[in-house]
Amino acid sequence: MNPMPDTVRFEARGAVRELFRSTDTEVLLSGAAGTGKSVGALMYVHLQCLDNPKTRALIVRKTHASLTSSTLVSFREKVAREAIDAGLLHFFGGSAQEPASYRYANGSVIVVGGLDRPTKLLSTEFDLVLVDEAIEVTAEDLDTIVSRLRNGVLPLQRLIMCTNPGPPSHHLKLRADSGRCRILYSRHEDNPRLYQNGEWTEYGNAYLARLDSLTGPRYQRLRWGKWVSAEGVIYDEWQDVVHLVDRFAIPDAWQRYISIDFGFTNPMVIQWWAQDGDGRLYLYREIYKTRTLAEDHAKQVKRIIGETGEPHPVAVVCDHDAEDRATFEKHSGLFTTPAKKTVSPGIQAVQTRIRPAGDGRPRLFILRDSVVDRDQDLIDAGKPTSTVDEINGYVWAVKPGAAGGLKEQPLKQDDHGMDAMRYMVAAVDLVGVARVQSPARRVPGVSAAASRYARPVAGGAGR
């Protein structure tokens, strides 16, 4: 155990400094990517717990998986490391009665978790709640959280939210505009790792160069922290709060599909889809990765299907590259079908699925946390790391001088998940992939070409 210094040194700048000084009950820290807003807010919660015995705080994101893979790593390594080493707090992994938490020697507690597992999290009262990546949560989530701010140990019961900006119509921006919460804008100059003594650091220059390579709304949001809409957005009826759903156990009876957009320098995207009895499609697993060979992707797909024991796909719909298709078939044991790639009909088919059907529900959903593992190179470059990341920035190309200024084709940038999704919808709605055929399986000892005509293994979808 290492001794804890009498003083915790932390340089609060800009929006984070104002967070420490202000007395607003609801604060939204909004800013460009990498401005230090999450670390600053985590430090605020940590210091309140150190200074005020028996404080109860909650650190939460929309899903448990996203919290543990990012926010809690920052808390553990960048905020609370000295205190943990000194024995002033320790992690409790949770039990049947209590959620996971950081427990302080002075009796303070920080409960941690995701809103996809809300029962134990929100069954008690808090003095402070920090919602990281708040743009992911619903207005109803926030209202529920606010109702739990009544522990009474701290004189100021407080909700703190951190986010990168989105469209100006988002409920967070409307919440701030209505005066319900105070919005504090953070800048890259607020992050000491990027900016020191009036100059950009070496890391800061490199980081900003990556953000400067972005275009469109992602550039405005992640580089400059602006709440802007995507001009000419193609899937304008997409709503994260409607189409992005919590993970659930998919019944074995639902037909499974895989759609693929090949890539290497650009991401290769492999999407797993399930279709329910009413024909709705659910994207439930995704590989979205650069600089990986088709052979290695194929082996990973084969391994995942084997380890999960889920039904084999009815069809594998993919880009037309003959060499990549042959490689994928050889190493995955799955047959492939070339996608219907006509762009305009495919986009219209996806648009139809995204808008509400006769029963008021759309016919296409994506499960949260579907990506198998995030591509760090894409994260560092400020690029999309999943199909969901692409949707709101998928726009029509601009044609100068044309009527309306927009082409009939989408902008060919950050669209790899969009292509794979279009292939999937076109296969079902425009081509009519059979929903009752036996799964395509490689027959041992039969060549790739000949095995296309081999009789499937008895037993239908099977395991």
TORBAKOL-443764 format. One record per residue (C-alpha): x, y, z; residue in three letters; residue number from 1. Coordinates in nm, 4 decimals, always signed. Layout:
BEGIN
ATOM         x         y         z  code  pos
ATOM         X         Y         Z   ala  NUM
...
// end
This chain:
BEGIN
ATOM         x         y         z  code  pos
ATOM   +0.0000   +0.0000   +0.0000   met    1
ATOM   +0.1377   +0.3388   -0.0996   asn    2
ATOM   +0.0756   +0.6510   +0.1106   pro    3
ATOM   -0.1786   +0.8930   -0.0321   met    4
ATOM   -0.0476   +1.2496   -0.0719   pro    5
ATOM   -0.2224   +1.5177   +0.1332   asp    6
ATOM   -0.3121   +1.7058   -0.1863   thr    7
ATOM   -0.4601   +1.5678   -0.5055   val    8
ATOM   -0.3203   +1.7721   -0.7915   arg    9
ATOM   -0.5543   +1.8239   -1.0816   phe   10
ATOM   -0.5550   +2.1083   -1.3319   glu   11
ATOM   -0.9161   +2.1968   -1.4093   ala   12
ATOM   -0.9528   +2.4093   -1.7203   arg   13
ATOM   -1.2353   +2.5687   -1.9141   gly   14
ATOM   -1.5638   +2.3840   -1.8850   ala   15
ATOM   -1.4345   +2.1472   -1.6161   val   16
ATOM   -1.3151   +2.4414   -1.4038   arg   17
ATOM   -1.6613   +2.5949   -1.4380   glu   18
ATOM   -1.8152   +2.2630   -1.3308   leu   19
ATOM   -1.6197   +2.2821   -1.0036   phe   20
ATOM   -1.7259   +2.6434   -0.9471   arg   21
ATOM   -2.0925   +2.6261   -1.0473   ser   22
ATOM   -2.3951   +2.5332   -0.8380   thr   23
ATOM   -2.6310   +2.4186   -1.1134   asp   24
ATOM   -2.8241   +2.1024   -1.0326   thr   25
ATOM   -2.7966   +1.9757   -1.3920   glu   26
ATOM   -2.4836   +2.0315   -1.6020   val   27
ATOM   -2.4109   +1.9119   -1.9549   leu   28
ATOM   -2.0428   +1.9083   -2.0511   leu   29
ATOM   -2.0473   +1.9220   -2.4294   ser   30
ATOM   -1.7524   +1.9530   -2.6611   gly   31
ATOM   -1.5319   +1.8181   -2.9338   ala   32
ATOM   -1.3645   +1.4788   -2.9074   ala   33
ATOM   -1.0655   +1.4620   -2.6737   gly   34
ATOM   -1.1263   +1.7802   -2.4759   thr   35
ATOM   -1.0998   +1.6048   -2.1383   gly   36
ATOM   -1.4616   +1.6489   -2.0313   lys   37
ATOM   -1.5158   +1.2898   -1.9133   ser   38
ATOM   -1.1936   +1.2727   -1.7112   val   39
ATOM   -1.2709   +1.6114   -1.5559   gly   40
ATOM   -1.6223   +1.5050   -1.4570   ala   41
ATOM   -1.4906   +1.1766   -1.3150   leu   42
ATOM   -1.2395   +1.3721   -1.1078   met   43
ATOM   -1.5180   +1.5937   -0.9750   tyr   44
ATOM   -1.7149   +1.2898   -0.8547   val   45
ATOM   -1.4014   +1.1283   -0.7075   his   46
ATOM   -1.3017   +1.4383   -0.5094   leu   47
ATOM   -1.6544   +1.4842   -0.3752   gln   48
ATOM   -1.6444   +1.1268   -0.2462   cys   49
ATOM   -1.2982   +1.1739   -0.0911   leu   50
ATOM   -1.3932   +1.5002   +0.0798   asp   51
ATOM   -1.7447   +1.4117   +0.1992   asn   52
ATOM   -1.7884   +1.0868   +0.3955   pro   53
ATOM   -2.0904   +0.8692   +0.3130   lys   54
ATOM   -2.1517   +1.0353   -0.0237   thr   55
ATOM   -2.3393   +0.8129   -0.2668   arg   56
ATOM   -2.2650   +0.8612   -0.6354   ala   57
ATOM   -2.3546   +0.6784   -0.9571   leu   58
ATOM   -2.1455   +0.6586   -1.2742   ile   59
ATOM   -2.3510   +0.5220   -1.5607   val   60
ATOM   -2.3683   +0.4778   -1.9371   arg   61
ATOM   -2.6408   +0.3377   -2.1579   lys   62
ATOM   -2.4861   -0.0104   -2.1490   thr   63
ATOM   -2.2753   -0.1934   -1.8959   his   64
ATOM   -2.0286   -0.3089   -2.1623   ala   65
ATOM   -1.9543   +0.0430   -2.2849   ser   66
ATOM   -1.9021   +0.1659   -1.9294   leu   67
ATOM   -1.6514   -0.1039   -1.8352   thr   68
ATOM   -1.4551   -0.0793   -2.1603   ser   69
ATOM   -1.4027   +0.2977   -2.1547   ser   70
ATOM   -1.5346   +0.5139   -1.8703   thr   71
ATOM   -1.4211   +0.2898   -1.5852   leu   72
ATOM   -1.0793   +0.2444   -1.7443   val   73
ATOM   -1.0366   +0.6229   -1.7395   ser   74
ATOM   -1.1581   +0.6390   -1.3788   phe   75
ATOM   -0.9254   +0.3662   -1.2609   arg   76
ATOM   -0.6118   +0.4727   -1.4502   glu   77
ATOM   -0.6417   +0.8514   -1.4876   lys   78
ATOM   -0.8455   +0.9607   -1.1867   val   79
ATOM   -0.8365   +0.7281   -0.8853   ala   80
ATOM   -0.5056   +0.5418   -0.9267   arg   81
ATOM   -0.3236   +0.7109   -0.6364   glu   82
ATOM   -0.6186   +0.6657   -0.4025   ala   83
ATOM   -0.6601   +0.3002   -0.5014   ile   84
ATOM   -0.2886   +0.2329   -0.4430   asp   85
ATOM   -0.3136   +0.4043   -0.1045   ala   86
ATOM   -0.6055   +0.1850   -0.0013   gly   87
ATOM   -0.8580   +0.4707   +0.0164   leu   88
ATOM   -1.1010   +0.2908   -0.2117   leu   89
ATOM   -1.1444   -0.0521   -0.3635   his   90
ATOM   -1.3642   -0.2123   -0.6252   phe   91
ATOM   -1.6545   -0.4339   -0.5214   phe   92
ATOM   -1.7719   -0.6605   -0.8012   gly   93
ATOM   -2.1364   -0.6729   -0.6942   gly   94
ATOM   -2.3651   -0.9437   -0.5603   ser   95
ATOM   -2.7197   -1.0669   -0.5981   ala   96
ATOM   -2.8315   -0.7852   -0.3674   gln   97
ATOM   -2.5935   -0.5005   -0.4561   glu   98
ATOM   -2.4552   -0.3592   -0.7824   pro   99
ATOM   -2.0847   -0.3204   -0.8554   ala  100
ATOM   -1.9246   -0.0158   -0.6934   ser  101
ATOM   -1.6121   +0.1614   -0.5763   tyr  102
ATOM   -1.6125   +0.1739   -0.1965   arg  103
ATOM   -1.4199   +0.4421   -0.0086   tyr  104
ATOM   -1.2630   +0.4056   +0.3347   ala  105
ATOM   -1.4698   +0.7033   +0.4576   asn  106
ATOM   -1.7978   +0.5328   +0.3714   gly  107
ATOM   -1.8555   +0.6986   +0.0345   ser  108
ATOM   -1.9649   +0.4771   -0.2540   val  109
ATOM   -1.9664   +0.5139   -0.6334   ile  110
ATOM   -2.2092   +0.2676   -0.7886   val  111
ATOM   -2.1245   +0.1791   -1.1502   val  112
ATOM   -2.3249   +0.0167   -1.4256   gly  113
ATOM   -2.5295   +0.0413   -1.7427   gly  114
ATOM   -2.8895   +0.1419   -1.7962   leu  115
ATOM   -2.9421   -0.1884   -1.9749   asp  116
ATOM   -2.9303   -0.3386   -1.6230   arg  117
ATOM   -3.1228   -0.0738   -1.4287   pro  118
ATOM   -3.2992   -0.2676   -1.1534   thr  119
ATOM   -3.0287   -0.2696   -0.8852   lys  120
ATOM   -2.8683   +0.0541   -1.0056   leu  121
ATOM   -3.1725   +0.2727   -0.9648   leu  122
ATOM   -3.3261   +0.1085   -0.6591   ser  123
ATOM   -3.1494   +0.3451   -0.4193   thr  124
ATOM   -3.0754   +0.7163   -0.3702   glu  125
ATOM   -2.7730   +0.9251   -0.4707   phe  126
ATOM   -2.6110   +1.2627   -0.4171   asp  127
ATOM   -2.4364   +1.2703   -0.7539   leu  128
ATOM   -2.4955   +1.0999   -1.0870   val  129
ATOM   -2.2529   +1.1164   -1.3796   leu  130
ATOM   -2.3883   +1.0025   -1.7171   val  131
ATOM   -2.1034   +0.9522   -1.9631   asp  132
ATOM   -2.1743   +0.9595   -2.3393   glu  133
ATOM   -2.5122   +1.1025   -2.2438   ala  134
ATOM   -2.6181   +1.1340   -2.6071   ile  135
ATOM   -2.6885   +0.7582   -2.5948   glu  136
ATOM   -2.9545   +0.7790   -2.3212   val  137
ATOM   -3.3206   +0.8724   -2.3560   thr  138
ATOM   -3.5045   +1.1628   -2.1963   ala  139
ATOM   -3.6966   +0.9034   -1.9941   glu  140
ATOM   -3.3670   +0.7604   -1.8645   asp  141
ATOM   -3.2667   +1.1053   -1.7387   leu  142
ATOM   -3.6016   +1.1676   -1.5722   asp  143
ATOM   -3.5691   +0.8371   -1.3857   thr  144
ATOM   -3.2148   +0.9243   -1.2770   ile  145
ATOM   -3.3154   +1.2700   -1.1526   val  146
ATOM   -3.5829   +1.1115   -0.9331   ser  147
ATOM   -3.3052   +0.9233   -0.7466   arg  148
ATOM   -3.1085   +1.2390   -0.6539   leu  149
ATOM   -3.2261   +1.2620   -0.2945   arg  150
ATOM   -2.9624   +1.1050   -0.0674   asn  151
ATOM   -2.9105   +1.4343   +0.1154   gly  152
ATOM   -2.5459   +1.4017   +0.2232   val  153
ATOM   -2.4133   +1.6660   -0.0158   leu  154
ATOM   -2.5801   +2.0080   -0.0040   pro  155
ATOM   -2.5988   +2.0015   -0.3852   leu  156
ATOM   -2.7719   +1.6958   -0.5341   gln  157
ATOM   -2.6442   +1.6953   -0.8882   arg  158
ATOM   -2.6742   +1.5379   -1.2352   leu  159
ATOM   -2.3640   +1.5732   -1.4552   ile  160
ATOM   -2.3683   +1.4647   -1.8190   met  161
ATOM   -2.0815   +1.4413   -2.0695   cys  162
ATOM   -2.1196   +1.4086   -2.4450   thr  163
ATOM   -1.9910   +1.4852   -2.7900   asn  164
ATOM   -2.2516   +1.6893   -2.9805   pro  165
ATOM   -2.5159   +1.5505   -3.2122   gly  166
ATOM   -2.7992   +1.7077   -3.4131   pro  167
ATOM   -2.9529   +2.0236   -3.2622   pro  168
ATOM   -3.2889   +1.8452   -3.2378   ser  169
ATOM   -3.1484   +1.5957   -2.9850   his  170
ATOM   -3.3284   +1.5941   -2.6508   his  171
ATOM   -3.0065   +1.6868   -2.4637   leu  172
ATOM   -2.9660   +2.0084   -2.6622   lys  173
ATOM   -3.3353   +2.0863   -2.6219   leu  174
ATOM   -3.3030   +2.0215   -2.2477   arg  175
ATOM   -3.0229   +2.2776   -2.2297   ala  176
ATOM   -3.1981   +2.5266   -2.4584   asp  177
ATOM   -3.5088   +2.5134   -2.2398   ser  178
ATOM   -3.3026   +2.6091   -1.9346   gly  179
ATOM   -3.3507   +2.2785   -1.7593   arg  180
ATOM   -2.9751   +2.2160   -1.7512   cys  181
ATOM   -2.6688   +2.4336   -1.7989   arg  182
ATOM   -2.4489   +2.3496   -2.0951   ile  183
ATOM   -2.0717   +2.4014   -2.0575   leu  184
ATOM   -1.8682   +2.3863   -2.3774   tyr  185
ATOM   -1.5216   +2.2281   -2.3564   ser  186
ATOM   -1.2390   +2.2975   -2.6042   arg  187
ATOM   -0.9232   +2.1142   -2.6995   his  188
ATOM   -0.7251   +2.3826   -2.5174   glu  189
ATOM   -0.8881   +2.2538   -2.1969   asp  190
ATOM   -0.6966   +1.9232   -2.2182   asn  191
ATOM   -0.3417   +1.9509   -2.0777   pro  192
ATOM   -0.2330   +1.6528   -2.2818   arg  193
ATOM   -0.3089   +1.8473   -2.5988   leu  194
ATOM   -0.2243   +2.2041   -2.4982   tyr  195
ATOM   +0.0443   +2.3310   -2.2574   gln  196
ATOM   +0.1989   +2.6729   -2.1921   asn  197
ATOM   +0.0200   +2.8353   -2.4824   gly  198
ATOM   +0.1286   +2.5722   -2.7368   glu  199
ATOM   +0.0001   +2.2481   -2.8776   trp  200
ATOM   +0.1883   +1.9418   -2.7588   thr  201
ATOM   +0.3296   +1.6909   -3.0048   glu  202
ATOM   +0.0430   +1.4584   -2.9229   tyr  203
ATOM   -0.2024   +1.7478   -2.9564   gly  204
ATOM   -0.0834   +1.8348   -3.3061   asn  205
ATOM   -0.1114   +1.4709   -3.4146   ala  206
ATOM   -0.4567   +1.4326   -3.2610   tyr  207
ATOM   -0.5935   +1.7487   -3.4207   leu  208
ATOM   -0.4519   +1.6425   -3.7564   ala  209
ATOM   -0.6639   +1.3268   -3.7346   arg  210
ATOM   -0.9754   +1.5276   -3.6522   leu  211
ATOM   -0.9001   +1.7731   -3.9341   asp  212
ATOM   -0.9199   +1.4830   -4.1793   ser  213
ATOM   -1.2892   +1.4373   -4.1003   leu  214
ATOM   -1.5609   +1.5914   -4.3139   thr  215
ATOM   -1.9238   +1.6925   -4.2880   gly  216
ATOM   -2.1132   +1.6808   -3.9580   pro  217
ATOM   -1.8551   +1.4562   -3.7910   arg  218
ATOM   -1.5922   +1.7232   -3.8529   tyr  219
ATOM   -1.8125   +1.9984   -3.7108   gln  220
ATOM   -1.9087   +1.7907   -3.4072   arg  221
ATOM   -1.5826   +1.6163   -3.3185   leu  222
ATOM   -1.3372   +1.8903   -3.4221   arg  223
ATOM   -1.5314   +2.1999   -3.3182   trp  224
ATOM   -1.7948   +2.0709   -3.0777   gly  225
ATOM   -2.0916   +2.2048   -3.2728   lys  226
ATOM   -2.4465   +2.0703   -3.2542   trp  227
ATOM   -2.5157   +2.0394   -3.6261   val  228
ATOM   -2.7361   +1.8281   -3.8498   ser  229
ATOM   -2.6089   +1.6326   -4.1451   ala  230
ATOM   -2.7147   +1.8115   -4.4631   glu  231
ATOM   -2.8765   +1.5701   -4.7044   gly  232
ATOM   -2.8753   +1.2815   -4.4553   val  233
ATOM   -3.0052   +0.9705   -4.6334   ile  234
ATOM   -3.1674   +0.7845   -4.3460   tyr  235
ATOM   -3.3299   +1.0897   -4.1915   asp  236
ATOM   -3.5978   +0.8830   -4.0156   glu  237
ATOM   -3.3394   +0.6873   -3.8171   trp  238
ATOM   -3.3632   +0.7561   -3.4431   gln  239
ATOM   -3.1158   +0.6011   -3.2002   asp  240
ATOM   -3.3787   +0.5925   -2.9261   val  241
ATOM   -3.6102   +0.3876   -3.1508   val  242
ATOM   -3.3893   +0.1753   -3.3751   his  243
ATOM   -3.1012   +0.1054   -3.1351   leu  244
ATOM   -3.2276   -0.1526   -2.8857   val  245
ATOM   -3.0950   -0.3308   -2.5794   asp  246
ATOM   -2.9444   -0.6749   -2.6245   arg  247
ATOM   -3.1765   -0.9712   -2.5793   phe  248
ATOM   -3.1622   -1.3473   -2.6291   ala  249
ATOM   -3.2443   -1.4150   -2.9944   ile  250
ATOM   -3.4613   -1.7262   -3.0402   pro  251
ATOM   -3.2990   -2.0110   -3.2307   asp  252
ATOM   -3.6071   -2.0251   -3.4542   ala  253
ATOM   -3.5241   -1.6881   -3.6087   trp  254
ATOM   -3.3464   -1.7114   -3.9436   gln  255
ATOM   -2.9840   -1.5908   -3.9411   arg  256
ATOM   -2.7915   -1.4129   -4.2167   tyr  257
ATOM   -2.4467   -1.2641   -4.2646   ile  258
ATOM   -2.3696   -0.9666   -4.4883   ser  259
ATOM   -2.0166   -0.8614   -4.5823   ile  260
ATOM   -1.8470   -0.5577   -4.7321   asp  261
ATOM   -1.4854   -0.6512   -4.8041   phe  262
ATOM   -1.1997   -0.4199   -4.7133   gly  263
ATOM   -0.8468   -0.4003   -4.5789   phe  264
ATOM   -0.7217   -0.0402   -4.5689   thr  265
ATOM   -1.0860   +0.0547   -4.5328   asn  266
ATOM   -1.2798   -0.1483   -4.2774   pro  267
ATOM   -1.4035   -0.4935   -4.3636   met  268
ATOM   -1.7559   -0.5152   -4.2227   val  269
ATOM   -1.9216   -0.8451   -4.1342   ile  270
ATOM   -2.2742   -0.8194   -3.9981   gln  271
ATOM   -2.4842   -1.0917   -3.8357   trp  272
ATOM   -2.8590   -1.0481   -3.8826   trp  273
ATOM   -3.1604   -1.2256   -3.7344   ala  274
ATOM   -3.5106   -1.2147   -3.8829   gln  275
ATOM   -3.8125   -1.2603   -3.6591   asp  276
ATOM   -4.1417   -1.4237   -3.7517   gly  277
ATOM   -4.2835   -1.0925   -3.8730   asp  278
ATOM   -3.9887   -1.0338   -4.1058   gly  279
ATOM   -3.8124   -0.7666   -3.8973   arg  280
ATOM   -3.4329   -0.7621   -3.9201   leu  281
ATOM   -3.2007   -0.7245   -3.6203   tyr  282
ATOM   -2.8260   -0.6631   -3.6568   leu  283
ATOM   -2.6915   -0.8403   -3.3487   tyr  284
ATOM   -2.3179   -0.8887   -3.4076   arg  285
ATOM   -2.0591   -0.7046   -3.6146   glu  286
ATOM   -1.6930   -0.7144   -3.7096   ile  287
ATOM   -1.5764   -0.3703   -3.8237   tyr  288
ATOM   -1.2019   -0.3758   -3.8646   lys  289
ATOM   -0.9169   -0.2506   -4.0816   thr  290
ATOM   -0.5909   -0.4175   -4.1830   arg  291
ATOM   -0.7064   -0.7727   -4.1327   thr  292
ATOM   -0.6958   -1.0371   -4.4050   leu  293
ATOM   -1.0162   -1.1924   -4.5366   ala  294
ATOM   -0.8719   -1.5301   -4.4368   glu  295
ATOM   -0.8386   -1.4230   -4.0732   asp  296
ATOM   -1.1874   -1.2716   -4.0716   his  297
ATOM   -1.3262   -1.5964   -4.2100   ala  298
ATOM   -1.1565   -1.8009   -3.9383   lys  299
ATOM   -1.2983   -1.5654   -3.6739   gln  300
ATOM   -1.6484   -1.6028   -3.8165   val  301
ATOM   -1.6158   -1.9818   -3.8114   lys  302
ATOM   -1.4881   -1.9720   -3.4540   arg  303
ATOM   -1.7692   -1.7431   -3.3340   ile  304
ATOM   -2.0399   -1.9609   -3.4864   ile  305
ATOM   -1.8812   -2.2685   -3.3326   gly  306
ATOM   -1.8397   -2.1154   -2.9878   glu  307
ATOM   -2.1875   -1.9626   -2.9665   thr  308
ATOM   -2.3658   -2.2731   -3.0935   gly  309
ATOM   -2.6157   -2.0520   -3.2734   glu  310
ATOM   -2.7909   -2.1556   -3.5949   pro  311
ATOM   -2.5861   -2.1366   -3.9143   his  312
ATOM   -2.6751   -1.8534   -4.1515   pro  313
ATOM   -2.9309   -1.9183   -4.4205   val  314
ATOM   -2.7256   -1.7022   -4.6560   ala  315
ATOM   -2.3990   -1.5075   -4.6614   val  316
ATOM   -2.4526   -1.2038   -4.8833   val  317
ATOM   -2.1411   -1.0162   -4.9806   cys  318
ATOM   -1.9537   -0.7819   -5.2086   asp  319
ATOM   -1.8626   -0.9192   -5.5526   his  320
ATOM   -1.4851   -0.9471   -5.5142   asp  321
ATOM   -1.4219   -1.3000   -5.6466   ala  322
ATOM   -1.0875   -1.3515   -5.4722   glu  323
ATOM   -1.2116   -1.2389   -5.1312   asp  324
ATOM   -1.5268   -1.4472   -5.1679   arg  325
ATOM   -1.3254   -1.7600   -5.2500   ala  326
ATOM   -1.0915   -1.6960   -4.9559   thr  327
ATOM   -1.3806   -1.6405   -4.7187   phe  328
ATOM   -1.5584   -1.9572   -4.8311   glu  329
ATOM   -1.2420   -2.1661   -4.8000   lys  330
ATOM   -1.1648   -2.0631   -4.4422   his  331
ATOM   -1.5163   -2.0194   -4.3006   ser  332
ATOM   -1.6859   -2.3238   -4.4496   gly  333
ATOM   -1.9771   -2.1013   -4.5544   leu  334
ATOM   -2.1059   -2.0407   -4.9067   phe  335
ATOM   -2.1500   -1.6828   -5.0267   thr  336
ATOM   -2.4025   -1.5129   -5.2513   thr  337
ATOM   -2.3133   -1.1972   -5.4473   pro  338
ATOM   -2.5125   -0.8989   -5.3263   ala  339
ATOM   -2.7595   -0.6994   -5.5307   lys  340
ATOM   -2.5548   -0.3786   -5.5437   lys  341
ATOM   -2.7866   -0.1371   -5.7243   thr  342
ATOM   -2.7606   +0.1600   -5.4919   val  343
ATOM   -3.0817   +0.3583   -5.5300   ser  344
ATOM   -3.3264   +0.0644   -5.4988   pro  345
ATOM   -3.1245   -0.0695   -5.2059   gly  346
ATOM   -3.1311   +0.2629   -5.0212   ile  347
ATOM   -3.5046   +0.2942   -5.0799   gln  348
ATOM   -3.5559   -0.0559   -4.9384   ala  349
ATOM   -3.3590   +0.0361   -4.6244   val  350
ATOM   -3.5526   +0.3643   -4.5904   gln  351
ATOM   -3.8772   +0.1685   -4.6063   thr  352
ATOM   -3.7622   -0.0628   -4.3281   arg  353
ATOM   -3.6454   +0.2270   -4.1087   ile  354
ATOM   -3.9739   +0.4165   -4.1167   arg  355
ATOM   -4.2592   +0.2882   -3.8961   pro  356
ATOM   -4.4722   +0.0097   -4.0418   ala  357
ATOM   -4.8472   -0.0262   -4.0035   gly  358
ATOM   -4.8162   -0.1246   -3.6379   asp  359
ATOM   -4.6067   +0.1846   -3.5604   gly  360
ATOM   -4.2787   -0.0054   -3.5323   arg  361
ATOM   -3.9911   -0.0010   -3.7846   pro  362
ATOM   -3.8738   -0.3210   -3.9511   arg  363
ATOM   -3.5001   -0.2840   -3.8881   leu  364
ATOM   -3.3142   -0.2620   -3.5566   phe  365
ATOM   -2.9559   -0.2747   -3.4313   ile  366
ATOM   -2.8644   -0.4212   -3.0937   leu  367
ATOM   -2.6378   -0.2072   -2.8778   arg  368
ATOM   -2.2763   -0.3162   -2.8314   asp  369
ATOM   -2.2869   -0.5418   -3.1365   ser  370
ATOM   -1.9244   -0.4782   -3.2382   val  371
ATOM   -1.7010   -0.7713   -3.1447   val  372
ATOM   -1.4048   -0.5438   -3.0667   asp  373
ATOM   -1.3383   -0.1789   -3.1478   arg  374
ATOM   -1.0647   -0.0926   -3.3960   asp  375
ATOM   -0.8226   +0.1327   -3.2060   gln  376
ATOM   -0.6807   +0.2809   -3.5270   asp  377
ATOM   -1.0274   +0.3976   -3.6249   leu  378
ATOM   -1.0888   +0.5364   -3.2761   ile  379
ATOM   -0.7616   +0.7305   -3.2872   asp  380
ATOM   -0.8498   +0.8688   -3.6306   ala  381
ATOM   -1.1955   +0.9822   -3.5197   gly  382
ATOM   -1.3525   +0.7494   -3.7763   lys  383
ATOM   -1.6693   +0.5422   -3.7338   pro  384
ATOM   -1.6094   +0.2119   -3.5565   thr  385
ATOM   -1.9467   +0.0519   -3.6276   ser  386
ATOM   -2.2464   +0.0621   -3.8560   thr  387
ATOM   -2.4343   +0.2724   -3.5996   val  388
ATOM   -2.1573   +0.5336   -3.6109   asp  389
ATOM   -2.2060   +0.5715   -3.9871   glu  390
ATOM   -2.5823   +0.6178   -4.0066   ile  391
ATOM   -2.6264   +0.9829   -3.9070   asn  392
ATOM   -2.3341   +1.0883   -4.1283   gly  393
ATOM   -2.4457   +0.8943   -4.4356   tyr  394
ATOM   -2.5376   +1.1737   -4.6766   val  395
ATOM   -2.6118   +1.2389   -5.0411   trp  396
ATOM   -2.3173   +1.3632   -5.2448   ala  397
ATOM   -2.3296   +1.7287   -5.3439   val  398
ATOM   -2.3201   +1.8132   -5.7140   lys  399
ATOM   -2.2418   +2.1830   -5.7678   pro  400
ATOM   -2.4912   +2.3499   -5.9972   gly  401
ATOM   -2.7392   +2.0625   -5.9897   ala  402
ATOM   -3.1012   +2.1236   -5.8995   ala  403
ATOM   -3.1191   +2.1026   -5.5219   gly  404
ATOM   -2.7423   +2.0542   -5.5105   gly  405
ATOM   -2.7655   +1.6809   -5.4339   leu  406
ATOM   -2.6729   +1.3828   -5.6482   lys  407
ATOM   -2.8708   +1.0607   -5.6704   glu  408
ATOM   -2.5781   +0.8750   -5.5143   gln  409
ATOM   -2.4497   +0.8778   -5.1547   pro  410
ATOM   -2.1162   +1.0311   -5.0637   leu  411
ATOM   -1.8585   +0.7512   -5.0879   lys  412
ATOM   -1.7030   +0.7995   -4.7472   gln  413
ATOM   -1.7406   +0.6099   -4.4186   asp  414
ATOM   -2.0118   +0.3944   -4.5775   asp  415
ATOM   -1.8847   +0.0388   -4.5322   his  416
ATOM   -2.1476   -0.0621   -4.2769   gly  417
ATOM   -2.4084   +0.1158   -4.4872   met  418
ATOM   -2.3129   -0.0959   -4.7882   asp  419
ATOM   -2.3320   -0.4202   -4.5902   ala  420
ATOM   -2.6701   -0.3206   -4.4442   met  421
ATOM   -2.7996   -0.2350   -4.7915   arg  422
ATOM   -2.6823   -0.5748   -4.9218   tyr  423
ATOM   -2.8757   -0.7469   -4.6429   met  424
ATOM   -3.2010   -0.5598   -4.6959   val  425
ATOM   -3.1800   -0.5952   -5.0746   ala  426
ATOM   -3.1248   -0.9700   -5.0423   ala  427
ATOM   -3.4426   -1.0115   -4.8382   val  428
ATOM   -3.6703   -0.7457   -4.9877   asp  429
ATOM   -3.5551   -0.7121   -5.3496   leu  430
ATOM   -3.4081   -1.0524   -5.4340   val  431
ATOM   -3.6017   -1.2706   -5.1932   gly  432
ATOM   -3.3488   -1.4904   -5.0146   val  433
ATOM   -3.5315   -1.8063   -4.9114   ala  434
ATOM   -3.6220   -1.8092   -4.5458   arg  435
ATOM   -3.6674   -2.1845   -4.5089   val  436
ATOM   -3.3702   -2.3307   -4.6910   gln  437
ATOM   -3.1150   -2.5398   -4.5047   ser  438
ATOM   -2.7957   -2.3620   -4.4110   pro  439
ATOM   -2.5098   -2.3564   -4.6565   ala  440
ATOM   -2.2336   -2.5747   -4.5189   arg  441
ATOM   -1.9034   -2.6870   -4.6580   arg  442
ATOM   -1.9007   -3.0634   -4.7059   val  443
ATOM   -1.5659   -3.2083   -4.5896   pro  444
ATOM   -1.3450   -3.3192   -4.8748   gly  445
ATOM   -1.5488   -3.1415   -5.1448   val  446
ATOM   -1.4090   -2.8459   -5.3364   ser  447
ATOM   -1.5566   -2.4997   -5.2889   ala  448
ATOM   -1.7107   -2.5030   -5.6365   ala  449
ATOM   -1.8544   -2.8531   -5.6161   ala  450
ATOM   -1.9831   -2.8154   -5.2604   ser  451
ATOM   -2.2256   -2.5455   -5.3759   arg  452
ATOM   -2.4319   -2.8329   -5.5154   tyr  453
ATOM   -2.3718   -3.0782   -5.2335   ala  454
ATOM   -2.6726   -3.1835   -5.0319   arg  455
ATOM   -2.6910   -2.9947   -4.7000   pro  456
ATOM   -2.6406   -3.1839   -4.3776   val  457
ATOM   -2.9690   -3.3210   -4.2516   ala  458
ATOM   -3.1368   -3.1442   -3.9656   gly  459
ATOM   -3.2077   -2.8003   -4.1068   gly  460
ATOM   -3.0558   -2.5003   -3.9312   ala  461
ATOM   -2.9012   -2.7062   -3.6586   gly  462
ATOM   -2.6132   -2.5984   -3.4386   arg  463
// end
